[in-house]
Amino acid sequence: MKKAALHNLGCKVNAYETEAMRQLLEEAGYEIVPFAPGADVYIINTCTVTNIADRKSRQMLHRARKMNPQAIVVAAGCYVQTAEAEGREALADLVLGNNCKKDLVKALRNFEEMRAQGTAGAPGQSEKIDISCAKDFEPLHISRTQEHTRAYMKVQDGCNQFCSYCVIPYARGRVRSRLTDDVAREARTLAESGCREIVLTGIHLSSYGCDCDTTLLELIRAVHAVDGIERIRLGSLEPGIVTEEFAGALAGLRKFCPHFHLSLQSGCDATLKRMNRHYTAEEYAGKCDLLRRVFRDPALTTDVIVGFPGETQEEFGETAAFLERLRLYETHIFKYSRRQGTRAAVMPNQIPERVKAERSERLIALGEENRRAFEALYAGREVDVLFEEKCTAAGREYYTGYTKEYIRAAIPADRNYENVLRRGILDSEVEPHVFLLRDGAQGGS
């Protein structure tokens, strides 16, 4: 039996695609092994969102080649979609475009035949499997998830926004939406395998349905109707999708988790304009206010880029003050990464790395303050927790899981909670002492 090892880089969409490729290999008779020496095939699902992601993609391809020089090394995904020549230089035997991951097994068999016949290319002359941008949604599926209780489901691909800093529209192509019936069918399969939570993901999830006669809200309702699924979360959203109608409809769905990741990128209007983001800081704040009116203490998280070309100290100060005012649950801070082929790459007044690092450190510290303040709101509050596994903290075992707001929580495992791990959600008649956990350590109660 041939052995295959997979390594994923990047976003939750990539994670879904990697899991789908894993299951394709298992169905074809491959044994899935850790990403370590000894595999016959190494698959790296690459990422290109930043320069660091590019470097990690190259490093993993080189590492795979060193672990077994005779193995077939497969480079798939966004990095090789936009830099496939570099992907070949990184000693990949097969280069799979973003629309061809479904063809992995066939591509491996064809390559093995070529190698046996002596017609396979030498390193640096990889076999390319369609790296053109896709026009249709790629039919990948999963029937189970390694996380057992939670599954990420890719429902949308591509992006039409062309933010001035972002290379992803070139790597993923234009917007394509997955059919609602197909999503619901996979959700039913996952529920039958024991999954209790679905996270709907996409490259630009807010645009779901713009290429066909449906909407993201209709998709959420379809998944909500699936028996066995107890929770529904959403991946990253654009602020514009948050309307009174959208928020009100979600609040009426029992299974929906009030956990919203709204992309911000900057709290300064001038910077947002250079980024080609289609909202102002105050419009963004209005969306947060709306969600806080409709839901009780929803988890609001975001991404922010520091050191965008032309960002003055005053503009950065506007962003810092804006984040301090908003008090979001979590803020993911990224230093601007210059991406070849984007408008921002040729903008004047590029910011030195030293300045980016200083600004990043300041916002990370502010984000930690905001996180602690948000979690304090839940101290002593009765919460609904989906339990997932056991862990040890301070020498004691706990059942651990997450609230609907994605706060990590736990209950002592030395008490008899019937069905905790089997059902995930605690029976209503049980009244345990629930601890909120952060980084494996006991927090408040």
N, C-alpha and C positions, 0 to 999 in steps of 0.2 A: 504494500500500500504506500503510495507516495505521500510525503509529508509537506504541508503548506503552512506558512507563517504569514500573518498579516499585521501591518502596523498602520494606524490611522493618525493623520495630522489634521488639525483644523476644526471645523465647525460641526454642529450636530447633524447637518445634512451629510457631511462626509462620514460621520460615525454610522449613520443609517446605511449608507451605501457600502461601507466596509462590512457591516453585519450581513447585508444581503449577499455580498460576494463570498463571505465565509459560508453561508448556508448553501450557495451554489456549489462550492467546492465539496462540502460534505455530501451533498446529494450525488456528486460525481464520483464519490469513493475516496476522496482525499482525507487523510488524517490531519486535523488542525493541531498544530504544535505551537509552543511559545516562540516569540521572535528571538531566536538564539541559534547558535551553531547546530547544524544537523538537518535542517530542512532542505527539501528538494526544490521548493518554490518559495520565493519571498515576494509578497505584494505590498507595496507602499502606496497608500492613498494620500497623495500630496496636497499641499496647500500653498497659496501664493498671496495671501492677503497682506503680508508685510515682508520686508527684507529678511527678517528673522525666520519667517515661515519658509521662505525660499531656501535659506541656509540649512534649516532643519531637514527639509526635503532632500537636499543633496547629501547631507550627512547620513541619513538613513539609507539611501541608495548605496552609498559607498560601504556602509557598515554591512549591509546584506551581502554585497559582493565579497567582502573579506571573510564573512562567516562561512561561506561555501562558494569558492570560485567556480564550481561546476553547476551550481544551482541556476535556475531560471529566475532572473530578477525582473519584476514587473513594476513599472512606474505608471500610476494612474492618477487622474484628477487634475486639479486646477494648475499646479505648477507646470506640469508637462504640457498642459493645454496652451499655455501662453509662452512657455520657454522650452519647447520640445527638443530643440537642438541641445540645450544644456542638459536636458534629461538624458539624452543619449550619451553625452560626454560623461555623465555620472554612472556609466556602465550598466544601464538598463538594457535588458534583452528585448522586452516588449514595452511599448508605449501605448497605453489605452486612453483614448479621449473620454471626455465626460459623458458622452452619449453611448459608450461602448462597454461599460462595466458589466452589463448583462451578458456580454459575449466572452467573458473571461475564460471559461472552461474551453470553449471552442478555440480561442486564440492560443491557449496553452497546448492543446492537442496539435494544432497546425504547426506550432513552433517546434514541438518535439519531433514531428515528422520531418521538418526541414533540417533539424539538427542531425537526425539519423541518416538523412540523405546527403549530409555535408553541404547543404545550401543555406544554412542559417548564417546571418551576418556576424562578423566579428564585433567585439565591443566597440562602441562608437558608431555602429551601423545597425541600430535597433530596428526591429520590425514594428512599423507604425500601424495602429488599428484606428483609423478614422479620427483625426483630431480636429475636424471641422465642427463649427458650432451646430448644436442640435436644433431642430425645428419642432420636434415632438417630445412629449414627456417620456423619459426612459422607463420602461416597465420593470422595475425592480420590486421585489417583495420580501418580506420576512414573515416567518410563522411563529417565532418565539424571540425572546430577548435575553441577553446575558444578565441583565439587571433583574429579571424575574418579575418584579412588581411594576416596573415602569418601562414603557417603550417609546422611543422617538420614531415618529412617522414622517417621512418626507412626502409632502403634499404639493409642493410647488418648486419650480426651478427657474433660474434665469432672473435678470433684472433689466428694467428699462430706464433706470433713474440717472445713471452716469454722473454720480457725484464726482467732483473734480479730482479727488484723491484716490479713487477706487478703480482697481483693475478687474474686479469680479465680473462686470458685464461682458468683458472680452473673454473671460475664462468660461463663463456659464451660458452666454448667449442671452436671447430675449426670453421674456416671461412665458412659461408653460405651466399649466395647471393640471393636476391629476384628477381624474373623474371621481365625483363624489361617491358613486356606488363602489368603485374600486377601494377607496379609503375605508368605507364602512365594512366592506367584506374583509379587509385585512384586520380591522379592529375586532371583528367577531372572532377571527382566527386567533388573534393574540389573547383575547379574553378567555377563550377555551384552553389556552396553554397556561393560564394562571395570571396573566397581566391584569393589573387593576388601574393603571394610570397611563393615559396617552398624552404625549407631548407633540403637538402639531408643529412641524418645522418646515422651513423653506428658505431659499436664498433671499427672497423679498416677499415674505408671507402676506403682507398687507395687500399685495397685488393679486392674491389668489382669486381666480374667476374672471379677471379682466379680459382674458382671451377666450372665454366661453360664457354661457348663459347661467352663471351662478355667482355666489358670494362666499366670503369666508364665514359669515354668520350662518349661512345655510349648511356649510360643511360641518361647523361645530354642532349644529342641531342634529345632523345625521349621526355623528359619532356619539352624541349624548343619548341617542335612542338605543345604542347597543347594550344589551344585557351583559352584566359582568364588568363593564368598565365603570369605575366609581369616580374617577377624576379625569378632568381634561385641562391641560395647560397649553399655552401658546408660546411659540418662539418669539423672536424679536419682531416688533411692530413699528410702523411709522406713526408719528403722532396724528397725522391726518385721518386715520381710520377711526379714531376715538371720537364718536359723536354721542349725543343723548340717546339716540335710537340704539346704537351698537352697545353702549355700556348698560343701558336699561335691559336690553334683551339678554345679555350675559348674566346680569344679576338675577334674572328669573330662571336660570338653569342651575339646578341643584348640584350638578357634578362639576361645574366650572370653578377653577381655582383663581382667586383674585390676586394674581401674580403677573404683573405686566412689565415687560422689558421694552421700554420706549426709547428708540435711538435719539440721542440729543446731538452729540459731537462737539457742540460749542454753545456757551451761553451768551455769546456776543453776536449781534445781528450782522455786523460787518463781516465777521469770519464766516458765519453761516452762508452769507451771500457768495463769498469766494468759493465755498465748498459746494455750491449749487444744491444746498438743502432748501426745501420749499416750505419753510415756516420761519417765524420769528421766535425769539426766546419767550416773549409773553404769550404767544399762541401755544407754545409747548407747556408753559406753566398753567394755562387755562385747561389743557387736557388733563394735567395732573389733578387740578382742583375738581374737575368733573368726576374723575374716577374716585376721588376721596369723598365726594358727596354721595355717590351711588353705592360704594362699598365701604364697610367699616375697616379702617386702617389697612388698605390693600398694600401689597408689596410692590413698590415701584423701583425699578432698576434701570440703568442706562449705560451707554458707552460715551466716552469723551476723548477727543483727540487733542493733545497739547502740542504746541510748536508747529502749527500749520503755517505755511508760507505767509509772511506778512503779519503774523500775530504779534502785535506790540505788547509791551508790559501792561498797558492800560486795557487792551482787549482781553488779555489773559485774566486781569483783575475782574473784569465783568463776568467772566465764566466762573471764577472762584466765588464771587459774591452771589451769583445766581444759584450755584449748587448749595451754598450755605443756606440760602433762603428756602430752597425746595425741600431739603432734608429727605433725600431719596434713601431707600434701603441699602442698595449697593450701587457703586459707581465703578465701572471698569475703565481704567485709564490707559490710553495708548499713546506713545510718542509717535508723532507723524513719521510715516515711512514713505520715502520717495519711490514712486512706482513708475517705471519707464512706460511711456505711451499715454499717460494721463495728463490732463491740463495742469494740475498742480505741480507736476515734475519740472515744468519750465517756467513757473511763476517766479518773479523776483523776490528778494528778501527771504531766502531760505534761512531757517533758524538753526543756530549751532546746536550740536548734540548736548553740550554742557547745559545750555539754557533749557532744552527739552527735559533733561533729567531733573533739573531743579523744579520746574513747573509740575512735572509728574509726581515728584515726592510730596509736594505741597497738597495736591489734590488727593493723593492716596491717603494721606493723614486725615484730611477732611472727611473722606469717604468712610474711614474707620469710625470717626466720631458719629457720623450719621447712622451707620449700621448699628452701633451700640444703642443709640437713642431709639431706633425703631424696634429692636429686639426687646428693649425695656418695656415697650407698650404691652408686650405679651406676658410679662412676668406675672404669675398668679392667675392668668386667664385660662378658662377651660378651652381646650383646642382639640381639633379632629386630626389625628396623626395616622398616616399610612406607614405601617412598620415594614421594614425591609430586611434587617439583619441584626446580628448580635455584635456588640463591640465591648471592649473593656476600657474603663476610665477610672482612674484613682483606685485601681485594684478591685473594682466591682464590675460585674457583667450587666449590660443593659440591652434591651431591645431598642433599636434605633430606627428612626424614620423621619418624615418631614410633615410639617403642617401644610395646609393649603397655600400658605404664603411662602412656602419653601424655607421655613426656619427648621433647622435640625433639632430634633427632640428625642427623648428617650424615657423609658420606664425601667425600673430595676428588674432584672431577669430572674431574680431569686424568688419572685412571687408567682403564683399560679394564675396566669392569664390564658384561659382557654382560647384557642383559635387565633392567637396573636399573629403568628407567622403564617398560618394557613390562610387566613382571611385578609390579613393586612390591617384592616380597620378594627379597632377594639369594639367589642359588644357594648351597647349603650348602658347596660346595667352595671358594668364594671367602672369603678371610679379610682383609677390609679393616680399616684403622684407623678406628674409629668415634669421632666426636666428639659429645659432648653439647653442644647449643646452647641458649642462652637469649637471647631478644630479638635474634637475628641475630648474636650474638657468640660466638666460640669459648669453650667452657667447659673441662671436664676431658676426659680420654680414658679 
